[in-house]
Amino acid sequence: MESSPTTPNADLAYQKAILGSVSRTFALTIPLLPPTIEKVVGNTYLLCRIVDTIEDAADLSPQIKQELSALFLQAVLEKVPVESFVKPCLEALKHHGNQDELDLIAHTPTVLRILHTCSNSDQQAVSRCVSIMSEGMSHFHGKQTKEGLKDLREFEEYCYVVAGVVGELLTTIFSNHSPTFARQIQNQEGLAIGFGQALQMTNILKDSPEDRARGVSWKPAEISQSQLLDIAYEKLQDSLKYILLIPKEDLGMRRFCFLAFGLAVMTLSKIAERTEFSHKDEVKLSRSTVMAFYSFTKIAVKSDLAMKAFFYLYSGAIRNKAHS
């Protein structure tokens, strides 16, 4: 279980530290946001990571996963004491290999304390996101097969509940903090879903060899790799439109989104250049590539043209494979 101290500063220090342990990518992107947005987005990521950890636990039955997900959601919505989730979850995951993820689950009370220091409107947005994700993943727990999801519609639904809903959350939080963005995104909110889904499709394609090795596929059955890349390319186009709607004065928000977007574009390009690969490390971006792009984003986000040029130059392999 978590130990004291439990001051707000100690809680935030824990959030920052564990974020670096459970996700190198988000530990890089989230601190680019303005402090109030950084706090709530970092917090949401950790809550979603807890849901993910339950979903990815290979030795748990779909029923146990559903029970733990339901308990977690009730704890987030303050319907049950948080310990009534933490204890059974740690017990169920006692053979789990990732100590950082176990530490995060043990510190669920810390993460929820931070959530309750956010504004009411941000808290509502986070609760909605976690509810849809948790219930959606529970729905899909029983659908894990080595053949993959039933069809394209089910695939898109899965990508929505695990990531498209995060795009909606970001839109709400960005709008809460930037009246200009709130005006510009009006009637184009669907682009946010595409942004989240593009990142998720990248992860599904990248992780597919490991998923296959444990007898699972999140790809739609009977859909070719080139068709999937075609869909991912369309989602990336939506993502770029979404980022371009973020005002230039909100550079932190722009850079956060463009960095995640650019890493997805470059990863999908590596995937598109191969007929097949047997491990995600084969398509993983090198640290030097990531850091070079990180530096580039500082300049690029000030220019719509620079962001469009990057996308055009780096998405060639995806376009070619998609239309082959």
Buried (B, 14 or more C-beta within 10 A) or exposed (E): EBEEEEEEEEBBEBBBEBBBBBBEBBBBBBBBBBEBBBBBBBBBBBBBBBBBBBBBBEEBEEEBBBBBBBBBBBBBEEEBEBEEBBEBBBEBBEEBEBEBBBBBBBBBBBBBBBBEBBEEEBBEBBBBBBBBBBBBBBBBBEBBEEEBBBEBEBBBBBBBBBBBBBBBBBBBBBBBBBEBBBEBBEEEBBBBBBBBBBBBBBBBBBBBBEBBEEEBBBBBBEBEBBEBBBBBBBBBBBBBEBBBBBBEEBBBBBBBBBBBBBBBBBBBBBBBBEEEBEEBEEBEBEEEBBEEBBEBBEEBBEEEEBBEEBBEEBBEBBBBBBEE
